Amino acid sequence: MDLEFRSKETSWLSFNARVLQEAADPTVPLFERIKFLGIYSSNLDEFFRVRVATLKRLASLGDQWKRLGIPDPKITLKKVTRLVSAQGDSFNAAYTQVKDDLAKNGIRLIDETQVPAGLRSYLRDYFRREVSPHIFPIILKAAAKLPRLRGLPMYLAVRATKSDGSGRPMHALIEIPDKLPRFILLPKSGDVQLVMYLDDIIRFGLDDIFATFPYDHFESYAIKFTRDSELELDDDFTESFYEKLEDSIKAREEGLPVRANFDEDFPKPFLNLVLRKLNLARSDSLYPGARYHNRRDLLKFPKFEVEGLSNDSVEPVSVKSLKKRKSGMFTAIRKRDIMLHVPYQPFRHLITLLQEASMDPLVQSISVTQYRLASRSCIAEALQSAARNGKEVFVLVEPQARFDEEANIKWASQYRDAGVHVQLGIQGLKVHSKLIHITRRESGRDRFYTVIGTGNFNEDTATTFADHLLMTYHQGIGEDAGKIFQFFNRSYRPPELKHLKCAPFDLREFIRKGIRREIVNHRAGKPSGISFKVNNFSDVETNDLVTEAAEAGVPVRLIVRSMFSLVINEDSPINAISIVDKYLEHSRMLIFGNDGDPEVYLSSADFLPRNFDSRVETIVPIYDRRSRAQLQEYFEIQWKDNTKARILDHDLTNQYRKRKKGEEQRRSQFEIETYLRGEN
């Protein structure tokens, strides 16, 4: 079946536009809208560092892209430029509205020209004491080569002149120091709280910075550039891989620039001088914008105690089987599977399990896959404690977890110091599975406790990422998990699994068979259905199979957070939505109708070629009746969302799902919390 396939990049930009919609939504509390502006900007930075950089590489390779079954990267780059430019206008409009709404609530953002006379002396002292020691200008000379600059930090390009017009101007670049807060609180002016960007405080102090030069007039313009951040690594996973990885991380700072954001008021001759120095003269790399860049720093905008400007804090819902726990996590898991729905339910139960395992004299071994950890990880501390207590602890540390590579190297070193057996990845594959396997000696036999998640074992992200975490005593699942860990040590021998499905071995075939079975059931007049919830849906074969199923009459429902390459025509029977709300939808769930006896699975994998073919991913069946019913209800609640659900239509226009006449408002993230409380 030869179907239209949308590029991952343009569909991802549509997702980021949904984030921007939240920033512009007046019903979203003000500080949450500021957060969404920061998320949008942070997302866009990574998009250019990775996706656009990859597109530029592909575009330089002629027609090699045809073998990959993707759209022409040159055409995609043009679409990206157009979409990013249009979204820039939307961002600026949302930002202006946020700034106005802050002022209405007694919080005023001011620049260097708006500092009240009574505060100028205070600000001058603050600049000299706190800011000036971090400022090291680079003087630009027409004939001199510009030194290598870091990507991502923002710079002020300064033009200094004499007010009498004599002499030549001086040009300089000043890096905005990231060791200082981006937003500085000034003393109140009456009842108004004043806030300044660090950029503007530097602008305020330009005469101080260049006091030894004969200039008295200064102009400054923001500019920021983004470098290609894809790591260049081979498949040599010997001990020297540590060094290779560290070298590659450093090399990120020398990757080719792929984007320049600059103040649209930047005088063209001066701008051209800077762009020539940065080797960024290509028009498809230039993005004129507003006065400020690196708006990801809005994620750190100071919070003020003003009622109604933030989401209300919510106490996590207790887990019924753990409410009156006195005999420990192992006893609770033996009685029945525990399904955690984070952040609605406490992630701390996983930490408690590992704490108990680290001390339990019956626990023989703990094996864990690590992709991303919290910066101060209790998970890592529990594993180190277990090793010190004599447990056999094994951690597969994935060294290529993008932008977490350096942190994972440090964790690997700490683990080894504590006596943990560490394996730094496996040759040719990225390990993305979320697995914990605990072996406990019970009544003279080894028994297995297994944890399988849809998201990382990370306390930081567990407060904002919506994921599922299965804790099970099912011995068949435990045996399979053990075989996967054995595979990590002997990667030449694929694991033979009875319950779990594992990429790159049989996950794709499992999806293929599941969809085809639903087609056969429907044609035989049996109940059928396909309900998938994933972060990304951008695999050519899966697109074709799902379309074939829908056209055969199988009910198809898709909830996809971001990349969505399936092009849905107006008369298509496929229904697809995307939800962006308070929490980041991160879970992966598969439900097959199966002739009226639905099968429910959780997965670490999205529907992307890399997840099927070049990563270690795991799909787990949900056997526990209560857990299965919870996940089905979870999906149904999200499917009925008519507040934060957007329709994934042909052009990805991000139209909100409209409520029918008389239909009550339904907001799934709020309803899920209510549902789980009712379960207890």
C-alpha positions as CSV (number, residue, x, y, z in Angstrom):
1,M,0.0,0.0,0.0
2,D,1.6,3.3,-1.1
3,L,0.3,6.0,1.2
4,E,1.3,9.6,1.7
5,F,3.8,9.9,4.5
6,R,4.3,13.2,6.4
7,S,7.8,14.1,7.6
8,K,8.5,13.6,11.2
9,E,9.8,17.2,11.4
10,T,6.7,18.9,10.2
11,S,4.5,16.7,12.4
12,W,6.7,17.4,15.4
13,L,6.4,21.2,14.8
14,S,2.6,20.7,14.8
15,F,3.0,19.2,18.3
16,N,5.1,22.1,19.5
17,A,2.4,24.4,18.1
18,R,0.0,22.6,20.5
19,V,2.4,23.5,23.4
20,L,2.2,27.1,22.1
21,Q,-1.6,26.9,22.2
22,E,-1.4,26.2,25.9
23,A,0.8,29.2,26.4
24,A,-1.8,31.4,24.6
25,D,-4.9,29.9,26.3
26,P,-6.3,32.5,28.7
27,T,-8.0,29.7,30.8
28,V,-4.5,28.3,31.7
29,P,-3.1,29.9,34.9
30,L,-0.6,32.7,34.1
31,F,2.5,31.0,35.5
32,E,1.6,27.8,33.7
33,R,1.4,29.8,30.4
34,I,4.9,31.1,31.1
35,K,6.1,27.5,31.7
36,F,4.6,26.5,28.3
37,L,6.4,29.3,26.6
38,G,9.6,28.0,28.1
39,I,8.8,24.4,27.1
40,Y,8.1,25.5,23.5
41,S,11.4,27.3,23.3
42,S,13.4,24.4,24.9
43,N,11.7,21.9,22.5
44,L,12.6,24.1,19.6
45,D,16.3,24.3,20.6
46,E,16.5,20.5,20.7
47,F,14.6,20.2,17.4
48,F,17.2,22.3,15.7
49,R,20.2,20.6,17.4
50,V,19.0,17.2,16.4
51,R,16.3,17.0,13.7
52,V,17.2,20.0,11.6
53,A,20.9,19.1,11.8
54,T,20.0,15.6,10.6
55,L,17.9,17.0,7.7
56,K,20.8,19.1,6.6
57,R,23.1,16.1,6.6
58,L,20.6,14.1,4.6
59,A,20.1,17.0,2.1
60,S,23.8,17.0,1.5
61,L,23.8,13.3,0.5
62,G,21.9,13.7,-2.8
63,D,19.0,11.3,-3.3
64,Q,20.0,8.8,-0.5
65,W,16.8,9.8,1.4
66,K,14.7,7.8,-1.1
67,R,16.1,4.5,0.4
68,L,14.8,5.6,3.8
69,G,11.2,6.1,2.6
70,I,11.1,9.7,3.9
71,P,10.1,12.9,2.1
72,D,12.8,15.0,0.3
73,P,14.8,16.6,3.1
74,K,15.3,19.8,1.1
75,I,11.6,20.3,0.7
76,T,11.1,19.5,4.4
77,L,13.7,22.1,5.4
78,K,11.8,24.7,3.5
79,K,8.6,23.7,5.2
80,V,10.4,23.8,8.6
81,T,11.6,27.4,7.9
82,R,8.1,28.5,7.0
83,L,6.4,26.8,10.0
84,V,9.0,28.0,12.5
85,S,8.7,31.6,11.2
86,A,4.9,31.5,11.6
87,Q,5.1,30.0,15.0
88,G,7.6,32.7,16.0
89,D,4.8,35.3,15.4
90,S,2.4,33.3,17.5
91,F,5.1,33.0,20.3
92,N,5.7,36.7,20.3
93,A,1.9,37.4,20.5
94,A,1.5,34.9,23.4
95,Y,4.6,36.4,25.2
96,T,3.3,40.0,24.8
97,Q,-0.1,38.9,26.3
98,V,1.7,37.1,29.2
99,K,3.8,40.2,29.9
100,D,0.6,42.4,29.9
101,D,-1.1,39.9,32.3
102,L,1.9,40.0,34.6
103,A,1.6,43.8,34.8
104,K,-2.1,43.5,35.6
105,N,-1.1,41.3,38.6
106,G,1.5,43.7,39.9
107,I,4.6,42.1,38.2
108,R,6.3,44.3,35.7
109,L,9.1,43.3,33.3
110,I,11.2,46.4,32.6
111,D,14.3,47.0,30.3
112,E,17.3,49.2,30.9
113,T,15.5,52.3,29.7
114,Q,12.7,51.9,32.2
115,V,14.6,51.7,35.5
116,P,13.1,54.2,37.9
117,A,15.5,57.0,38.9
118,G,15.4,55.9,42.5
119,L,16.7,52.4,41.6
120,R,19.5,53.3,39.2
121,S,22.1,53.6,41.9
122,Y,21.0,50.2,43.3
123,L,21.1,48.6,39.9
124,R,24.6,50.0,39.2
125,D,25.9,48.5,42.4
126,Y,24.2,45.2,41.7
127,F,25.7,45.1,38.2
128,R,29.2,45.8,39.5
129,R,29.0,43.4,42.4
130,E,27.1,40.4,40.8
131,V,27.2,40.6,37.0
132,S,30.4,42.4,35.9
133,P,32.8,39.7,37.2
134,H,31.2,37.3,34.7
135,I,31.5,39.5,31.6
136,F,34.3,38.9,29.1
137,P,33.7,40.7,25.8
138,I,35.1,39.4,22.5
139,I,36.2,42.3,20.3
140,L,35.4,41.7,16.7
141,K,37.9,42.8,14.1
142,A,37.1,42.6,10.4
143,A,40.3,40.8,9.5
144,A,40.5,38.5,12.5
145,K,39.0,35.1,12.8
146,L,36.3,34.7,15.4
147,P,37.2,32.2,18.1
148,R,35.0,29.1,18.6
149,L,31.9,30.1,20.4
150,R,29.5,27.9,22.3
151,G,26.2,27.0,20.8
152,L,22.9,27.7,22.8
153,P,24.1,30.5,25.0
154,M,22.8,33.9,24.0
155,Y,25.1,36.7,23.0
156,L,24.7,40.5,22.9
157,A,26.3,42.0,19.8
158,V,27.5,45.5,20.8
159,R,28.3,48.4,18.6
160,A,30.1,51.3,20.4
161,T,30.5,54.7,18.9
162,K,31.3,58.3,19.9
163,S,28.3,60.7,20.1
164,D,30.2,63.3,18.1
165,G,30.5,60.8,15.2
166,S,34.3,60.8,15.2
167,G,36.5,57.7,14.8
168,R,35.5,54.1,13.8
169,P,32.9,52.1,15.8
170,M,33.9,49.1,17.9
171,H,32.1,45.8,17.6
172,A,32.0,43.2,20.3
173,L,30.2,40.0,21.5
174,I,29.2,39.4,25.1
175,E,28.0,36.0,26.2
176,I,25.1,36.2,28.6
177,P,26.5,34.2,31.5
178,D,24.4,31.1,32.3
179,K,25.8,30.9,35.9
180,L,23.6,33.8,36.8
181,P,19.8,33.9,37.0
182,R,18.1,35.0,33.8
183,F,15.5,37.0,35.7
184,I,16.5,39.4,38.5
185,L,14.1,40.8,41.1
186,L,14.5,44.5,41.8
187,P,13.1,46.2,44.9
188,K,9.4,47.0,44.6
189,S,8.3,50.3,43.1
190,G,5.2,51.1,45.2
191,D,3.0,48.0,45.0
192,V,4.7,46.8,41.7
193,Q,7.3,44.0,41.7
194,L,9.9,44.9,39.1
195,V,11.7,42.1,37.2
196,M,14.6,42.5,34.7
197,Y,16.2,40.1,32.2
198,L,19.9,39.6,32.9
199,D,20.4,40.8,29.3
200,D,19.0,44.2,30.1
201,I,21.1,44.6,33.2
202,I,24.1,44.0,31.1
203,R,22.8,46.6,28.6
204,F,22.4,48.9,31.6
205,G,26.1,48.4,32.4
206,L,27.7,48.6,29.0
207,D,29.3,52.0,29.8
208,D,30.9,50.3,32.8
209,I,32.1,47.3,30.7
210,F,33.8,49.5,28.1
211,A,34.8,52.3,30.4
212,T,38.5,52.1,29.3
213,F,37.5,52.8,25.7
214,P,36.7,56.3,24.2
215,Y,33.0,55.5,23.5
216,D,29.9,57.0,25.0
217,H,27.1,55.5,22.9
218,F,26.2,51.8,22.8
219,E,23.7,49.8,20.8
220,S,23.2,46.1,21.5
221,Y,21.3,43.3,19.7
222,A,20.6,39.7,20.8
223,I,21.9,36.8,18.7
224,K,22.0,33.1,19.4
225,F,23.1,30.2,17.3
226,T,22.4,26.5,17.6
227,R,24.9,23.8,16.7
228,D,24.5,20.3,15.2
229,S,24.4,18.1,18.4
230,E,24.2,14.6,17.0
231,L,27.1,12.5,18.4
232,E,29.5,10.8,16.0
233,L,30.2,7.3,17.5
234,D,31.2,4.0,16.2
235,D,30.2,0.6,17.6
236,D,33.4,0.1,19.7
237,F,32.0,-0.6,23.2
238,T,35.3,-1.3,24.8
239,E,36.5,0.6,27.9
240,S,37.8,3.3,25.6
241,F,34.2,4.1,24.7
242,Y,34.1,6.3,27.8
243,E,36.8,8.4,26.3
244,K,35.2,8.4,22.9
245,L,31.9,9.5,24.4
246,E,33.5,12.3,26.4
247,D,35.3,13.5,23.2
248,S,32.0,13.4,21.3
249,I,30.3,15.5,24.0
250,K,33.0,18.1,23.8
251,A,32.8,18.0,20.0
252,R,29.1,19.1,20.3
253,E,30.4,22.6,20.9
254,E,32.2,22.5,17.6
255,G,29.3,21.1,15.5
256,L,28.3,23.1,12.5
257,P,25.8,25.9,13.3
258,V,22.3,25.1,12.0
259,R,20.4,28.2,13.1
260,A,20.9,31.8,14.1
261,N,18.2,33.7,15.9
262,F,18.7,37.4,16.0
263,D,17.0,40.7,16.9
264,E,15.0,41.8,13.8
265,D,16.3,45.4,14.6
266,F,19.9,44.2,14.1
267,P,21.5,46.7,11.5
268,K,22.2,44.7,8.4
269,P,25.9,45.6,8.0
270,F,26.7,44.7,11.6
271,L,24.6,41.5,11.4
272,N,26.4,40.4,8.2
273,L,29.7,41.0,10.0
274,V,28.7,38.7,12.8
275,L,27.2,36.0,10.6
276,R,30.3,35.9,8.4
277,K,32.3,35.3,11.5
278,L,29.9,32.5,12.6
279,N,29.8,30.9,9.1
280,L,26.0,31.3,9.1
281,A,25.3,33.3,6.0
282,R,22.8,30.7,4.5
283,S,19.3,32.1,4.4
284,D,17.7,28.8,5.5
285,S,19.6,29.1,8.8
286,L,18.5,32.7,9.7
287,Y,15.5,33.4,11.9
288,P,14.9,37.0,12.8
289,G,12.9,37.5,16.0
290,A,12.4,39.6,19.0
291,R,14.6,41.3,21.5
292,Y,15.1,38.3,23.7
293,H,16.2,34.7,22.9
294,N,16.8,31.6,24.9
295,R,13.2,31.8,26.1
296,R,13.6,28.3,27.5
297,D,14.7,30.2,30.6
298,L,11.1,31.1,31.2
299,L,10.9,27.7,32.8
300,K,12.9,29.4,35.6
301,F,10.7,32.5,35.8
302,P,10.4,33.4,39.5
303,K,7.1,32.3,41.2
304,F,5.2,34.8,43.2
305,E,2.5,34.1,45.8
306,V,-0.4,35.4,43.9
307,E,-3.6,33.4,44.1
308,G,-4.8,31.8,40.9
309,L,-1.6,32.2,38.9
310,S,-0.5,28.6,39.2
311,N,-2.1,25.2,39.1
312,D,-3.4,24.0,42.4
313,S,-1.1,21.5,44.0
314,V,-2.7,18.0,44.2
315,E,-2.0,15.3,46.7
316,P,-1.1,12.1,44.8
317,V,-3.8,9.4,44.9
318,S,-2.9,6.5,47.2
319,V,-2.6,3.0,45.8
320,K,-5.3,0.8,47.3
321,S,-3.1,-2.3,47.9
322,L,-0.4,-0.2,49.6
323,K,-2.7,1.9,51.9
324,K,-2.2,-0.2,55.0
325,R,1.1,-1.8,54.1
326,K,2.9,-3.2,57.1
327,S,4.6,-6.3,55.7
328,G,6.6,-4.6,53.0
329,M,6.5,-4.1,49.2
330,F,7.4,-7.7,48.4
331,T,4.4,-9.1,50.3
332,A,2.1,-6.6,48.6
333,I,3.4,-7.4,45.1
334,R,3.1,-11.2,45.8
335,K,-0.6,-10.7,46.6
336,R,-1.4,-9.0,43.3
337,D,0.2,-6.8,40.6
338,I,0.7,-3.2,41.5
339,M,0.0,-0.7,38.7
340,L,1.3,2.9,39.3
341,H,-0.1,5.7,37.3
342,V,2.3,8.6,37.8
343,P,2.2,11.5,38.5
344,Y,-1.4,10.8,39.7
345,Q,0.0,8.2,42.1
346,P,3.3,8.3,44.1
347,F,6.5,7.4,42.3
348,R,8.0,7.0,45.8
349,H,6.6,3.4,45.9
350,L,9.3,2.4,43.5
351,I,12.0,4.0,45.6
352,T,10.6,2.2,48.7
353,L,10.8,-1.2,46.8
354,L,14.4,-0.6,46.0
355,Q,15.2,0.6,49.5
356,E,13.6,-2.6,50.9
357,A,15.5,-4.7,48.3
358,S,18.8,-3.1,49.3
359,M,18.4,-4.3,52.9
360,D,16.3,-7.5,52.6
361,P,18.5,-10.5,53.5
362,L,16.5,-12.7,51.0
363,V,17.3,-10.5,48.0
364,Q,20.1,-12.0,46.0
365,S,20.4,-9.6,43.0
366,I,19.0,-6.5,41.4
367,S,19.3,-5.7,37.7
368,V,18.3,-2.3,36.2
369,T,18.3,-0.5,32.9
370,Q,19.2,3.2,33.2
371,Y,18.4,5.7,30.5
372,R,17.8,9.0,32.4
373,L,18.0,9.5,36.1
374,A,17.1,12.4,38.4
375,S,20.0,14.8,39.1
376,R,19.9,13.6,42.7
377,S,18.6,10.1,42.2
378,C,17.3,8.1,45.1
379,I,17.1,5.2,42.7
380,A,20.9,5.3,42.2
381,E,21.5,5.7,45.9
382,A,19.4,2.6,46.6
383,L,21.3,0.6,44.0
384,Q,24.7,1.6,45.5
385,S,23.4,0.8,49.0
386,A,22.3,-2.6,47.8
387,A,25.8,-3.3,46.4
388,R,27.4,-2.2,49.7
389,N,25.1,-4.6,51.5
390,G,26.4,-7.5,49.5
391,K,23.7,-7.8,46.9
392,E,24.7,-8.6,43.3
393,V,23.7,-5.4,41.5
394,F,23.9,-4.9,37.7
395,V,23.1,-1.7,35.9
396,L,23.0,-1.4,32.1
397,V,23.8,2.3,31.7
398,E,22.8,3.6,28.3
399,P,25.6,5.9,27.2
400,Q,23.8,7.5,24.3
401,A,20.7,8.9,26.1
402,R,20.7,12.1,24.2
403,F,21.9,15.1,26.3
404,D,22.2,12.8,29.4
405,E,25.5,11.2,28.2
406,E,27.7,13.1,30.5
407,A,25.5,12.4,33.5
408,N,25.4,8.7,32.7
409,I,29.2,8.5,32.6
410,K,29.3,10.0,36.1
411,W,26.7,7.6,37.4
412,A,28.6,4.7,35.9
413,S,31.7,5.8,37.8
414,Q,29.8,6.2,41.0
415,Y,28.2,2.8,40.6
416,R,31.6,1.1,40.1
417,D,33.0,2.8,43.2
418,A,30.2,1.3,45.2
419,G,30.7,-2.2,43.8
420,V,27.9,-2.2,41.2
421,H,28.6,-4.2,38.1
422,V,28.1,-1.7,35.2
423,Q,27.7,-2.3,31.6
424,L,28.0,0.7,29.3
425,G,25.4,-0.1,26.6
426,I,25.5,-2.9,24.1
427,Q,27.1,-2.9,20.7
428,G,25.0,-1.6,17.8
429,L,21.8,-1.0,19.9
430,K,20.5,1.7,22.2
431,V,18.8,0.3,25.3
432,H,15.5,2.1,25.9
433,S,13.6,-0.5,27.9
434,K,12.6,0.4,31.4
435,L,13.3,-2.8,33.4
436,I,14.0,-3.8,37.0
437,H,14.6,-7.4,37.9
438,I,14.9,-8.5,41.5
439,T,15.8,-12.1,42.5
440,R,14.7,-13.1,46.0
441,R,15.4,-16.5,47.7
442,E,12.0,-17.7,49.1
443,S,11.5,-21.2,50.5
444,G,14.7,-22.4,49.0
445,R,13.8,-21.2,45.5
446,D,14.7,-18.1,43.5
447,R,11.6,-16.0,42.9
448,F,11.4,-12.9,40.6
449,Y,9.9,-9.5,41.1
450,T,9.8,-7.4,38.0
451,V,9.2,-3.7,37.3
452,I,8.4,-2.6,33.8
453,G,7.7,1.0,32.9
454,T,6.7,3.2,30.0
455,G,9.0,6.0,31.3
456,N,12.3,6.5,33.0
457,F,13.0,5.7,36.6
458,N,13.4,9.4,37.3
459,E,11.9,11.2,40.3
460,D,12.3,14.6,38.7
461,T,10.3,13.8,35.5
462,A,7.8,11.6,37.4
463,T,6.1,14.7,38.8
464,T,5.2,16.0,35.3
465,F,5.4,13.0,32.9
466,A,2.3,10.8,32.8
467,D,3.5,7.2,32.7
468,H,2.6,3.7,33.9
469,L,4.7,1.4,36.1
470,L,3.9,-2.3,36.5
471,M,5.2,-4.2,39.6
472,T,4.6,-7.9,39.2
473,Y,5.3,-11.3,40.8
474,H,4.4,-13.1,37.6
475,Q,7.2,-15.6,37.3
476,G,6.9,-16.0,33.6
477,I,7.4,-12.3,33.1
478,G,10.3,-12.4,35.6
479,E,12.0,-15.2,33.7
480,D,11.7,-13.2,30.5
481,A,13.1,-10.1,32.1
482,G,16.0,-12.2,33.4
483,K,16.7,-13.4,29.9
484,I,16.8,-9.9,28.6
485,F,19.4,-9.0,31.2
486,Q,21.3,-12.1,30.1
487,F,21.2,-10.9,26.6
488,F,22.9,-7.7,27.6
489,N,25.9,-9.8,28.8
490,R,25.7,-12.1,25.7
491,S,24.4,-9.8,23.0
492,Y,25.2,-12.4,20.3
493,R,22.3,-14.6,21.6
494,P,18.8,-13.1,21.2
495,P,16.5,-14.0,24.1
496,E,13.8,-16.6,23.7
497,L,10.8,-15.0,25.4
498,K,7.3,-16.4,26.2
499,H,5.5,-13.3,27.6
500,L,7.5,-10.2,26.9
501,K,8.1,-8.9,23.4
502,C,11.4,-7.2,22.7
503,A,12.8,-5.1,20.0
504,P,14.7,-5.4,17.8
505,F,13.8,-9.1,17.7
506,D,10.0,-9.6,17.6
507,L,8.3,-6.3,18.5
508,R,7.6,-5.3,14.9
509,E,6.3,-8.8,14.1
510,F,4.1,-8.7,17.2
511,I,2.5,-5.4,16.1
512,R,2.1,-6.7,12.6
513,K,0.4,-9.9,13.7
514,G,-1.8,-8.0,16.2
515,I,-3.2,-5.7,13.6
516,R,-3.7,-8.4,11.0
517,R,-5.5,-10.6,13.6
518,E,-8.0,-7.7,14.1
519,I,-8.5,-7.5,10.4
520,V,-9.3,-11.2,10.2
521,N,-11.6,-11.0,13.2
522,H,-13.6,-8.1,11.7
523,R,-14.0,-9.9,8.3
524,A,-15.2,-13.0,10.2
525,G,-17.9,-10.9,12.0
526,K,-16.1,-11.0,15.3
527,P,-15.5,-8.0,17.7
528,S,-12.4,-6.1,16.7
529,G,-10.6,-2.9,17.5
530,I,-7.2,-1.2,17.7
531,S,-6.5,1.5,20.4
532,F,-3.0,2.8,20.5
533,K,-1.5,5.5,22.7
534,V,2.1,6.5,21.9
535,N,4.3,9.6,21.9
536,N,5.3,9.2,18.2
537,F,3.6,7.5,15.3
538,S,5.9,7.7,12.3
539,D,6.8,4.3,10.9
540,V,5.9,3.6,7.2
541,E,4.9,-0.1,7.7
542,T,2.8,0.6,10.8
543,N,1.1,3.5,9.0
544,D,0.2,1.2,6.1
545,L,-1.1,-1.6,8.4
546,V,-3.2,0.7,10.5
547,T,-4.7,2.3,7.4
548,E,-5.4,-1.2,5.9
549,A,-7.2,-2.2,9.2
550,A,-9.3,0.9,9.3
551,E,-10.3,0.6,5.6
552,A,-11.2,-3.0,6.3
553,G,-13.7,-1.8,8.9
554,V,-11.7,-2.3,12.1
555,P,-12.3,0.6,14.6
556,V,-9.0,2.4,15.0
557,R,-8.4,5.0,17.7
558,L,-5.0,6.7,18.1
559,I,-3.8,9.0,20.8
560,V,-0.5,10.4,19.7
561,R,1.4,13.2,21.6
562,S,3.9,14.5,19.0
563,M,5.2,13.1,15.7
564,F,2.3,11.8,13.5
565,S,3.2,10.9,10.0
566,L,-0.1,9.2,9.1
567,V,-1.9,11.5,6.7
568,I,-5.6,11.2,7.4
569,N,-7.9,12.1,4.6
570,E,-11.4,13.6,5.2
571,D,-13.2,10.4,4.5
572,S,-10.7,8.2,6.4
573,P,-12.2,5.9,9.1
574,I,-9.2,6.5,11.3
575,N,-9.8,8.6,14.4
576,A,-6.7,10.3,16.0
577,I,-6.3,12.9,18.7
578,S,-3.4,14.5,20.7
579,I,-3.7,15.7,24.2
580,V,-1.5,18.5,25.6
581,D,-2.3,19.6,29.2
582,K,-0.9,20.0,32.7
583,Y,1.2,16.8,32.5
584,L,3.3,15.6,29.5
585,E,1.6,12.6,28.0
586,H,4.4,10.0,27.9
587,S,2.8,6.5,28.3
588,R,2.6,3.9,25.6
589,M,-0.4,1.6,25.7
590,L,-1.7,-0.9,23.2
591,I,-5.2,-2.4,23.3
592,F,-6.4,-5.1,20.8
593,G,-10.1,-6.0,20.6
594,N,-9.2,-9.8,20.3
595,D,-12.7,-11.1,19.6
596,G,-14.3,-9.4,22.7
597,D,-11.6,-10.4,25.1
598,P,-9.3,-7.3,24.9
599,E,-5.5,-7.7,25.3
600,V,-3.8,-4.8,27.0
601,Y,0.0,-4.1,26.8
602,L,2.3,-1.4,28.1
603,S,5.4,-0.5,26.1
604,S,8.6,1.5,26.3
605,A,8.5,1.9,22.5
606,D,7.1,4.5,20.2
607,F,6.1,3.7,16.6
608,L,9.3,4.8,14.9
609,P,11.8,2.8,12.8
610,R,14.5,3.2,15.4
611,N,12.3,1.8,18.2
612,F,11.4,-1.3,16.2
613,D,14.8,-1.9,14.5
614,S,17.7,-0.4,16.4
615,R,16.8,-0.2,20.1
616,V,16.1,-2.6,22.9
617,E,12.4,-2.0,23.8
618,T,10.0,-4.1,25.8
619,I,6.3,-4.7,25.6
620,V,4.6,-6.3,28.6
621,P,1.1,-8.0,28.6
622,I,-1.1,-6.9,31.5
623,Y,-2.5,-10.1,33.0
624,D,-3.9,-8.8,36.2
625,R,-7.7,-8.2,35.7
626,R,-7.9,-5.0,37.8
627,S,-4.8,-3.4,36.3
628,R,-6.1,-4.3,32.8
629,A,-9.5,-2.7,33.6
630,Q,-7.8,0.4,34.9
631,L,-5.7,0.9,31.8
632,Q,-8.7,0.4,29.6
633,E,-10.7,3.0,31.6
634,Y,-7.7,5.3,31.5
635,F,-7.7,5.1,27.7
636,E,-11.5,5.7,27.5
637,I,-11.3,8.8,29.7
638,Q,-8.6,10.2,27.5
639,W,-10.4,9.3,24.3
640,K,-13.5,11.3,25.5
641,D,-11.5,14.4,26.3
642,N,-13.2,17.4,24.7
643,T,-11.2,20.2,26.4
644,K,-7.5,19.5,25.7
645,A,-7.8,17.0,22.9
646,R,-6.9,18.2,19.4
647,I,-8.0,16.4,16.2
648,L,-5.1,15.0,14.2
649,D,-6.6,15.8,10.8
650,H,-5.1,15.9,7.3
651,D,-3.2,19.2,7.7
652,L,-2.6,18.9,11.5
653,T,-4.4,22.2,12.1
654,N,-4.7,21.5,15.8
655,Q,-8.4,22.1,16.0
656,Y,-9.8,21.4,19.4
657,R,-12.3,18.6,19.6
658,K,-15.7,20.3,19.7
659,R,-18.3,19.5,22.3
660,K,-21.6,18.3,21.0
661,K,-24.7,20.2,22.0
662,G,-25.6,19.3,25.6
663,E,-22.3,17.4,26.1
664,E,-20.6,17.9,29.4
665,Q,-17.1,19.3,29.5
666,R,-14.5,16.5,29.9
667,R,-10.8,17.1,30.7
668,S,-9.1,13.8,30.9
669,Q,-6.2,14.6,33.2
670,F,-8.6,15.9,35.8
671,E,-11.0,13.0,35.3
672,I,-8.2,10.4,35.6
673,E,-7.3,11.7,39.0
674,T,-11.0,11.5,40.1
675,Y,-11.3,8.0,38.7
676,L,-8.2,6.7,40.5
677,R,-9.5,8.3,43.8
678,G,-12.7,6.4,43.3
679,E,-10.8,3.2,42.8
680,N,-9.6,3.5,46.3
